[in-house]
């Protein structure tokens, strides 16, 4: 059995190696073939490119081509009919073949006529200058390839190389010249046919889908897709700028419509719109049908966004379309935009600002007050509100376990309260307990791992750190047992309890009872203070919230100071007044932010508020929004 498995493994490995070798062989062969082709045809291509650049520089590109073709034709006839070539016999394929390629090259010199035909369809020589340059480059390259083909027999005679080998080499060069000329001719013909097809289609088809039409053109013509798209865009842009075409970006892509045809169709439709005051979406769709020959998706999108004979208005019964002819019969709420029909008596001056309800009127008044509020006051309020909105959801979620009614929130309160005191004393302190690591540290202070336990008695606080099954100390760090932080008022009793645990051998790695004073850490808070932090309205809870909120409030005050000082100084140029005003606004921002923060966190401690949040229904929200809201408010806990 093992032999079979081993054989299968070797077989699979062998196939994998063969596959890699095959790929390497293909890559090597491709690179070698490319190098050979470059050596064979690269010089002729380079010579053709240089000749095209030089003749273009002196504006003799076409004229030089004429002289080259005439000379080539004379030489070809001398070789093919009179046998003037040293190594080629007259009236044979080897000598006559040059007449064919030279004649084909002469046909390529009709490029000015081709360009003229292309220009009639709206394309200028500048639009296809790159393609024309490539066309002439192919023309000159073909002559250099023919020269290489004609020289092949001479090289065989001069250097005593196999005539058969050089014959095949000469034929290869001649075929390369023929293919080059045919390719250039096909490209210019395809370009002419493409421009004709685009112009003809635009004349015959009043409605076209841009994407599908362009894809069809790219499939029908042997031109690079980028060139086809560039020519297409040029011709379309010209007609749009001349007002011959309209382009609409609709649901399933861009649509091109003949402008005269579009206006005739829409003029009749706009007259029909005047017959009724308003139309529901279904009524409008029935009236419009598909008079523009669009797809169903595009037709619906056009009705929703692109009708120019009227507009959609929000009525109390839903959206309705109203022709501009009947707009004077409507009145629109200046605040929410709600619309209703209003038949005003003759000579009645319409109210420029109508409100559909007292709420809208009050909203508009409030918006006006905000608009007229001084910059420094607006910046102060905006900064405070912005930071509160950013920070409060995070803090609310973090403190949910601490304030939850009926829970052991005072333990979390002790962790965070002691953490704040350590930070105030400029110690390097971090909260670690939020990662929920099993038997992990709650806090890290100056490199010391700490586990916090706040229970009603010293014995319970210490006992909570020991395993209930075997009684061993649970919290072990990298350097042995972690420090156990207990309420400040339980320190002495906790040390005595820990000594007894050490004597009983329940603290791994510690045998000296005197080590108990090192393992027990006196907390900054008493047990009662930790419990009071979780309660509404106590001195401890307010102090805790002020300490937390001061961080946010200082940030808000600093931003408010910087913005107010900058705006005031840029407006007045008075630096002293700017600093004074900024200081006052920073103080207001700090106070307002702190007051809102403390008030919100105090309300979070009320069981009534917690109970109400747990019954919030997020079922209609999307899953992502629902998860974010539940985490932010604690409603899902």
Secondary structure as GFF3:
##gff-version 3
##sequence-region A 1 637
A	DSSP	alpha_helix	2	57	.	.	.	ID=ss1
A	DSSP	alpha_helix	61	80	.	.	.	ID=ss2
A	DSSP	alpha_helix	93	108	.	.	.	ID=ss3
A	DSSP	alpha_helix	111	119	.	.	.	ID=ss4
A	DSSP	three_ten_helix	125	128	.	.	.	ID=ss5
A	DSSP	alpha_helix	129	159	.	.	.	ID=ss6
A	DSSP	alpha_helix	163	204	.	.	.	ID=ss7
A	DSSP	beta_strand	207	209	.	.	.	ID=ss8
A	DSSP	alpha_helix	210	220	.	.	.	ID=ss9
A	DSSP	alpha_helix	225	241	.	.	.	ID=ss10
A	DSSP	beta_strand	245	250	.	.	.	ID=ss11
A	DSSP	beta_strand	253	258	.	.	.	ID=ss12
A	DSSP	alpha_helix	259	273	.	.	.	ID=ss13
A	DSSP	alpha_helix	281	288	.	.	.	ID=ss14
A	DSSP	alpha_helix	296	305	.	.	.	ID=ss15
A	DSSP	beta_strand	310	315	.	.	.	ID=ss16
A	DSSP	beta_strand	318	323	.	.	.	ID=ss17
A	DSSP	three_ten_helix	324	329	.	.	.	ID=ss18
A	DSSP	beta_strand	330	332	.	.	.	ID=ss19
A	DSSP	beta_strand	339	341	.	.	.	ID=ss20
A	DSSP	alpha_helix	358	372	.	.	.	ID=ss21
A	DSSP	alpha_helix	375	398	.	.	.	ID=ss22
A	DSSP	alpha_helix	400	403	.	.	.	ID=ss23
A	DSSP	alpha_helix	409	424	.	.	.	ID=ss24
A	DSSP	beta_strand	429	431	.	.	.	ID=ss25
A	DSSP	three_ten_helix	433	435	.	.	.	ID=ss26
A	DSSP	beta_strand	443	445	.	.	.	ID=ss27
A	DSSP	beta_strand	448	452	.	.	.	ID=ss28
A	DSSP	alpha_helix	458	463	.	.	.	ID=ss29
A	DSSP	beta_strand	476	477	.	.	.	ID=ss30
A	DSSP	beta_strand	480	481	.	.	.	ID=ss31
A	DSSP	beta_strand	483	486	.	.	.	ID=ss32
A	DSSP	three_ten_helix	488	490	.	.	.	ID=ss33
A	DSSP	alpha_helix	491	503	.	.	.	ID=ss34
A	DSSP	three_ten_helix	513	515	.	.	.	ID=ss35
A	DSSP	alpha_helix	516	519	.	.	.	ID=ss36
A	DSSP	beta_strand	520	522	.	.	.	ID=ss37
A	DSSP	alpha_helix	527	533	.	.	.	ID=ss38
A	DSSP	alpha_helix	539	572	.	.	.	ID=ss39
A	DSSP	alpha_helix	575	604	.	.	.	ID=ss40
A	DSSP	alpha_helix	607	613	.	.	.	ID=ss41
A	DSSP	alpha_helix	623	633	.	.	.	ID=ss42
###
